[in-house]
Amino acid sequence: MPSTNTSGIRRLLSEKNIHLVFDVSLWVKAVFALGEIVSGIATYLVSKELLVQIVLLVTRAEFAEDPHDQLANYLLHTAQNLSIGARDFAAIYLIAHGVVKLWLIVGLLRKRLWYYPTAMVVFGLFILYQIYRFAFTHSILLILITVLDLIVIGLTWHEWQYLRRILDAPGYASTNIEK
């Protein structure tokens, strides 16, 4: 009989740990979402000239060390050739992307069940777009964000199934989970 009790405790601890990882991943995504919103607003408000000056200031030491540094040259070239349309698109995309993610994250943290499948679909669409963008940029950051999104989707699935099992359990009376 003790092995059954120990098994139940291990499972409970495991569920708690998975839930903790889920919550932490949501908070990390929330910070990224807020960063996207702030970046989008800044992108819209910052003039092309100021952006070039900021890039020159940030890359000055790198250019002094290596005038052919690929990243520094890429940043400067991008800032110098940024069109108003591209700037506006980037600003709108960053703000919209951040707002949608933040809205989903708030719903997930509030344990609203319909947010779970919605979030998985939306995060999946973000992944598809990130893979598409990776084909052009080969950005390691996109790969890292995509891996985080895949982990969050897996954790979201697990959490959704877990909450549905709780709701289906006989005698369930808690009100902190909403359908």
C-alpha positions as CSV (number, residue, x, y, z in Angstrom):
1,M,0.0,0.0,0.0
2,P,2.8,2.5,0.7
3,S,4.0,2.3,-3.0
4,T,0.5,3.5,-4.2
5,N,0.7,6.5,-1.7
6,T,4.3,7.3,-2.8
7,S,3.2,7.1,-6.5
8,G,0.4,9.5,-5.9
9,I,2.7,12.0,-4.1
10,R,5.2,11.8,-7.0
11,R,2.5,12.4,-9.5
12,L,1.2,15.4,-7.5
13,L,4.7,16.8,-7.3
14,S,5.2,16.2,-11.0
15,E,1.9,18.0,-11.9
16,K,3.0,20.9,-9.6
17,N,6.4,21.1,-11.3
18,I,4.8,21.0,-14.7
19,H,2.4,23.7,-13.7
20,L,5.2,25.8,-12.3
21,V,7.2,25.5,-15.6
22,F,4.0,26.4,-17.5
23,D,3.5,29.5,-15.4
24,V,7.1,30.6,-15.7
25,S,7.1,30.1,-19.5
26,L,3.9,32.2,-19.7
27,W,5.6,35.0,-17.6
28,V,8.7,34.8,-19.9
29,K,6.4,35.1,-22.9
30,A,4.6,38.0,-21.3
31,V,7.9,39.9,-20.8
32,F,8.7,39.3,-24.5
33,A,5.2,40.5,-25.4
34,L,5.6,43.7,-23.4
35,G,9.0,44.1,-25.1
36,E,7.4,43.7,-28.5
37,I,4.8,46.3,-27.7
38,V,7.4,48.8,-26.4
39,S,9.6,48.1,-29.4
40,G,6.7,48.6,-31.8
41,I,5.9,51.9,-30.2
42,A,9.5,53.0,-30.3
43,T,9.9,51.8,-33.9
44,Y,7.0,54.0,-34.8
45,L,8.2,57.1,-32.9
46,V,11.9,57.0,-33.7
47,S,13.0,58.7,-36.9
48,K,15.3,57.1,-39.4
49,E,18.0,59.6,-38.7
50,L,17.8,58.9,-34.9
51,L,17.8,55.2,-35.6
52,V,21.0,55.5,-37.7
53,Q,22.6,57.5,-34.9
54,I,21.7,54.9,-32.3
55,V,23.1,52.1,-34.4
56,L,26.3,54.1,-34.9
57,L,26.6,54.7,-31.2
58,V,25.9,51.1,-30.3
59,T,28.3,49.7,-33.0
60,R,31.1,52.3,-32.7
61,A,33.4,50.1,-30.6
62,E,32.8,47.1,-32.9
63,F,33.6,49.1,-36.0
64,A,36.8,50.4,-34.3
65,E,37.8,46.8,-33.6
66,D,36.7,45.3,-36.9
67,P,35.4,47.7,-39.7
68,H,34.2,44.6,-41.6
69,D,32.1,43.1,-38.7
70,Q,29.1,41.5,-40.3
71,L,26.5,42.1,-37.6
72,A,27.5,45.8,-37.1
73,N,27.5,46.4,-40.9
74,Y,24.1,44.6,-41.3
75,L,22.6,46.7,-38.5
76,L,23.9,50.0,-40.0
77,H,22.9,49.0,-43.6
78,T,19.4,48.1,-42.3
79,A,19.0,51.3,-40.4
80,Q,20.2,53.4,-43.4
81,N,17.9,51.7,-45.9
82,L,14.8,51.4,-43.8
83,S,11.8,52.8,-45.6
84,I,8.8,54.5,-43.9
85,G,6.5,51.7,-45.1
86,A,8.8,49.0,-43.7
87,R,9.1,51.0,-40.4
88,D,5.4,51.3,-40.1
89,F,4.8,47.6,-40.9
90,A,7.4,46.6,-38.3
91,A,5.8,48.8,-35.7
92,I,2.3,47.6,-36.4
93,Y,3.4,44.0,-36.5
94,L,5.3,44.2,-33.2
95,I,2.5,46.0,-31.4
96,A,-0.2,43.6,-32.8
97,H,1.9,40.5,-32.1
98,G,2.7,41.6,-28.6
99,V,-0.9,42.6,-27.8
100,V,-2.3,39.2,-29.1
101,K,0.3,37.2,-27.1
102,L,-0.4,39.2,-24.0
103,W,-4.2,38.8,-24.3
104,L,-3.7,35.0,-24.7
105,I,-1.3,34.8,-21.8
106,V,-3.6,36.7,-19.4
107,G,-6.4,34.3,-20.4
108,L,-4.2,31.3,-19.7
109,L,-3.0,32.6,-16.4
110,R,-6.7,33.2,-15.4
111,K,-7.4,29.5,-16.3
112,R,-10.1,30.3,-18.9
113,L,-10.4,26.9,-20.7
114,W,-11.3,28.3,-24.2
115,Y,-8.0,30.2,-24.3
116,Y,-6.0,27.0,-24.3
117,P,-7.0,25.7,-27.7
118,T,-7.0,29.3,-29.0
119,A,-3.5,29.9,-27.7
120,M,-2.2,26.7,-29.2
121,V,-3.6,27.6,-32.6
122,V,-2.3,31.2,-32.5
123,F,1.1,30.1,-31.2
124,G,1.2,27.5,-33.9
125,L,0.6,30.2,-36.5
126,F,3.3,32.3,-35.0
127,I,5.7,29.3,-35.4
128,L,4.8,28.9,-39.0
129,Y,5.5,32.5,-39.7
130,Q,8.8,32.3,-37.7
131,I,9.9,29.3,-39.8
132,Y,9.0,31.2,-42.9
133,R,11.1,34.2,-41.7
134,F,13.9,31.9,-40.7
135,A,14.2,30.8,-44.4
136,F,15.2,34.4,-45.2
137,T,17.1,35.5,-42.1
138,H,18.7,32.4,-40.7
139,S,18.3,34.0,-37.3
140,I,19.3,31.9,-34.3
141,L,16.9,34.1,-32.2
142,L,14.0,32.9,-34.3
143,I,15.0,29.3,-33.7
144,L,15.1,30.0,-29.9
145,I,11.8,31.8,-29.9
146,T,10.3,28.9,-31.9
147,V,11.6,26.3,-29.5
148,L,10.1,28.3,-26.6
149,D,6.8,28.5,-28.4
150,L,6.9,24.7,-29.0
151,I,7.5,24.1,-25.3
152,V,4.7,26.5,-24.4
153,I,2.3,24.7,-26.8
154,G,3.2,21.4,-25.2
155,L,2.8,22.8,-21.7
156,T,-0.5,24.5,-22.7
157,W,-1.8,21.1,-24.0
158,H,-0.8,19.4,-20.8
159,E,-2.3,22.1,-18.6
160,W,-5.5,22.1,-20.7
161,Q,-5.9,18.3,-20.3
162,Y,-5.1,18.5,-16.6
163,L,-7.7,21.3,-16.0
164,R,-10.3,19.4,-18.0
165,R,-9.7,16.3,-15.8
166,I,-10.1,18.4,-12.7
167,L,-13.4,19.8,-14.0
168,D,-14.7,16.3,-14.9
169,A,-13.8,14.9,-11.5
170,P,-16.7,13.9,-9.3
171,G,-17.4,16.5,-6.6
172,Y,-15.5,19.3,-8.2
173,A,-16.7,22.6,-6.6
174,S,-13.9,25.1,-7.2
175,T,-14.6,28.3,-9.1
176,N,-11.1,29.3,-10.2
177,I,-11.4,27.5,-13.5
178,E,-13.8,28.9,-16.1
179,K,-15.1,27.1,-19.1
